[in-house]
Amino acid sequence: MKTQDTLEDRLDSAAKAKQALLERVKAKDPSKDPEFAARQEARIAAARAREERDAERRRARRAAQEQEAADRKARKEAQIAAEAERIRREEQERIDAQKRAQDDVLAAQKAALMARFGTRKKR
């Protein structure tokens, strides 16, 4: 070896190093390894199973959310119905109270007329 390498020598040695590295990588090519295919299939199967579990969780979460929304809607409708029933009952009680008050006023007026004029004799 010379004490001073020329540019051409350095380029040549770099090309040889790259070629050696490429040959080592090709020697370790996983596609030629029979265990690699089995490991790859196992990874693919695990990924599919994981995707299926995730999809099932998403479906379950969505179903729970829909059920919760339906429950909220049902509670709200029941609350509205109860409120409407309460308002109807209060209105009916108010009407009944007015009717009783009106009946009391009429009865008082009748009593006053009866006290004033009494019962008339038939002619």
Residue pairs with C-beta under 8 A, 6 or more apart in sequence:
2 9
5 13
30 36
31 37
